[in-house]
């Protein structure tokens, strides 16, 4: 009986054979033109290079899109000379496996159409520090981000609050919230608009705001590696609580650099912004953040280890111009 069940399940499964002679049984869940993903009960999802596949068989009809754009619904079976046949109600197509650009189940949506639809992703971050004994130290930082990713545009909303106390003295009391919108209008070229506002009470900044717009260029644009530069014009405002410190109200430049590299299961992010004033280039603000992100036991949870440097060239009396924060941060992602 067990043998009969195994034969029955195998007969109803998709089968892939490779150049090395491997015969893999499961369910084809995705074909991208470069890889075939086979879902199995014994090893989870297996990604197989399409160039290594010599035979493909599906147990039920499904849509198949070829690299030339032809779409047909049918059952895929092996054919002579290492080719495959797609047999459906409209006839038979014989082609090679490398010509298959995508497949999807009957009643499902073409992955190319799904890819064009805008997607929202969300994240919440938190880190809490504390120390007792010879030194008393406590602090907390929280943040949130919502990102809408479309075929050619990206919209982000974000906020973060950081408060730290050491020896009973507040060493950080910062809040920021902002939005960032970018759209690729031609290849690697884009334009952007951004606005960020907040306060930094340790630096005596009661309210600050940076609004800017300009153009961007992707120096590197690969699935796992991105390097984007920005240059634009903006307006910067910083209002100080101390009346003796002159408020900053000036138009200026807006420069930015974003670098992102994705490893197999981790990610490295580097961001840099530099906002000098037109009338006095010695009046500027520069913010740098770098972090390394690794997944935890659950894919939704991640850990970020990084550093942030915030430099304000004009500050109130007795206030340091540079703030450096080292952090280890828990991140929750969802869609």
Secondary structure, DSSP 4 states (H G I P E B T S, - for coil): -HHHHHHHHHHTSEEEEETTS-EEEEEEEEE-SSEEEEEETTTEEEEEEGGGEEEEE-SS-EEEEETTS-EEEEEEEE-GGG-EEEEETTEEEEE-GGGEEEEEETTSPPHHHHHHS-EEEEEEEEEEEEE-SSS-EEEEEEEEEEEEE-SSEEEEEEEEEEEEEETTEEEEEEEEEEEEEEEEEETTEEEEEEEEEEEETTTTEEEEEEEEEEEEEEEEE-SSEEEEEEEEEEEEEEEESSTTSPPEEEEEEEEEEEEEEE-SSEEEEEEEEEEEBSS-TTSEEEEEEEEEEEE-SSTTEEEEEEEEEEEESS--TT--SEEEEEEEEEEEEE-
